[in-house]
Amino acid sequence: MKESIVQAIGVVVVLATIALTIAAIIYEFTAM
């Protein structure tokens, strides 16, 4: 059970990182 929780947290962290990266890229383009 704990392993699945850890995997879920890992997936959330990865998705959050990707979302922040995309947001930063969009912000850079709109700033220009």
C-alpha positions as CSV (number, residue, x, y, z in Angstrom):
1,M,0.0,0.0,0.0
2,K,2.8,2.4,0.9
3,E,4.5,1.8,-2.4
4,S,1.5,2.9,-4.4
5,I,1.2,6.1,-2.3
6,V,4.8,6.9,-2.9
7,Q,4.3,6.3,-6.6
8,A,1.2,8.5,-6.6
9,I,3.2,11.3,-4.9
10,G,6.0,10.9,-7.4
11,V,3.6,11.2,-10.3
12,V,2.0,14.3,-8.8
13,V,5.5,15.9,-8.3
14,V,6.5,15.1,-11.9
15,L,3.2,16.5,-13.3
16,A,3.6,19.6,-11.1
17,T,7.2,20.1,-12.3
18,I,6.1,19.8,-16.0
19,A,3.2,22.2,-15.4
20,L,5.5,24.7,-13.8
21,T,7.9,24.4,-16.7
22,I,5.2,24.9,-19.3
23,A,3.8,27.8,-17.3
24,A,7.3,29.4,-17.2
25,I,7.8,28.9,-21.0
26,I,4.4,30.4,-21.7
27,Y,5.2,33.3,-19.4
28,E,8.5,33.9,-21.2
29,F,6.8,34.0,-24.6
30,T,4.0,36.3,-23.4
31,A,6.6,38.6,-21.7
32,M,8.3,39.0,-25.1
